[in-house]
């Protein structure tokens, strides 16, 4: 379903909107579930959060003006839903960490280039990949909210303004929170940084 069809269904309401939501569920549930499952590491919780997302899509359909792609809009709702769940889950989202550089995001983006090594370095490339994967998986498991933010920046290319909108924070608070996320990621990826770039462990 495209955004024009969805807007039309929202205007018609009733059975048309119900059919649109069923179609979206069929088209997007698997992808949204995978994204959510990667962040929350709990199958039942991930299903609940995706279902909550579709409820919010229904509640907010009148606000969708088609300025972005429909999938992008729904993913933003999912991310906000996940962040709300992280906040409800307890502490760990303080903003008091000192600032850090954007090295984490850049290195994640560059990882594929780093792996493109000469055949004689294939063993080293495999070791790099395995080391990164271990560190990142620990980071996602222990700090899912922080890992989600780094992923938005490194993989989805979101800037600070977009992250601020998703987090519902001021630009200043968002910069501090992103710095906290980078600092936490650097700890979990320290072994990979040392292996890949000769960087000392923090």
N, C-alpha and C positions, 0 to 999 in steps of 0.2 A: 504494500500500500504506500502511495506517495502522499506528500503533504497536502496537495490539492484535494485528493479524495478524503483525507482525514478531516480537513476543514469543512468540507461539504457535509460529512457525516455529523460533525459536531453541531453544525447549524440546524440540521434536520432533527437531531436528537432521537430519542426513542429507539425503535428497532434498528434504524440506520447506524446509530452510534454503537449499539450493542454488537452489530455485525462487524463494525470497524475494529472494536476492541478485541473481539474473538480472532479476527484476521491478524491483528498486531501480535497477539499472544502466540499464535502459531508461527509467525515469521521471526519474532525476536526473542522469545522466551529462552531458547537454548543459548544464544549469544550473551544475553544479559545474565543468565544463570552462571555461565562460565566466568564472566568478569567478576561477578559477586562472589562466587565460590573461591576464586583465587585470592580475594581479599579477606574473607571472613573465615575460611577454612572449616566451615561447618555446613554440611549439605542441607539440613533442615532449615537452618537460619538463612542460608542463601535463597532457598525456595520462598521462605516467608518474606524476605526483603524484596524479591522480584514481584511477588504477588502484591505487596504493599505499594510497589512502584506503579503497577497497573491500576491500582485503586486511585492513586494520585493523578495518573494520566486522565482517568475518567473525571475526577474532581476538577482538574485544571484545563480540560480540553478547550474551554471557551477562551482561555488566555493564549492559546497557540495561534500566532498570526502568520506562520509560515516564513518567518525571517531566517530560520535555520532549517536544516534537514530534520525530518521527523525523528529519525533514529538518533541524531545528535541531541535533540530536545529530550527524548526519553532517557537516553544515557545520563544526561545531566540530572534528571529526576532520580534515577537510580543512585547516582553518586551522592546526592544530598541525603537520600534515604539511608545509605550506608553510613555516612558521616554522623547522622542523627543517632544511629544505632551504636556507633563507636562512643559517642559522647554519653549515651545512656549507660554504657557498659562500665564506666568508672573513670578513674583518673588516668593520667599519662599523657594528657594533651596540653601541658602547661607551655607557656610561651617565654620561659625565662632562660632558654639556652642562648649562648652568644652566637653572633653571626658567623656563617661559614661561607665558603665560596660555592660557585655552581659546578664544581668539578664532578660531582657524582652524576648529575644529569648528562653532562658532556661525555663522560666515560661510558655511560650506559649506551648512549647513542652511537658512540664510536666502537663499541665492542665488536661489531661485525667486521669493521675494518681492521681491528687489532688481530682478529682471528685469521684474516686473509694473509697467511704467512707462506713462505716457501715450503716445498714438500719436506725438506730436511728438518723443518721446525714443526712438523705435524704433531709430534708427541707433546711439544711445549704448548701448542695451540689447544690440544685436548685437555691438558692440565689446567690451562687458563680457563677454559669453558667450564670444567667441572668445579674449579675453585669458586668462580663467580656464581655458579648455580647454587652451590652449597651456602654461600654467604647470603645470597639474595633470598633463598627459601627460608633461612633462619630469620632474616629481616621481616619478610612477609608474615611469618608465623608469629613472631614476638611483637611486631609493631605494624599491624595491618593498616591502620589509618595513615601512618607516616609513609609506608611503602606505596599506598594508593596515590598519595600526592606526588611522590617522585615519579611514578608511572605516568600520571597525567602530564607532567612537565616533559619527561624524557621521551615517552612514546607517542603521546597525543599532541605534543607541541603547544600545550596551553601556556599562556603567559601569566604574569602575576595577577593581572586584572581578572582574567577568567577564573583563576584559582580562588581569588578573593570572593568572586560571585558565588562559586560553588560552596565555599566554606561559610559564607555569610559573615565574613569578617571585614574589618577595615583594611585598607592597603597596608598600613603600618603593621598591624597585627598579623596580616598574611605574610609579609616579608619575614617577620620574626619566626612564624610557624614553619615556613619553608626552610629557613636556616636551621631550625631544630630538626626537621626531617632529614636534611643533608648531613647534619652532624651525626645523627643516629645511623644513617646508611653507611657513612664512612667507617664507623666502628665495625659493622658487620662485614664490610667489604675490605677490611684492612689487609687480610691475607692476599686477596686478589690484587690490590693496589701494589703491594710489595713485590709480588711475583711479576706483574705486568710492567710496572714502571719504576721499580726500585724505590718506591715510596716507603718511608718508615712507618711502622705501626703507630697509631695514635696512642 
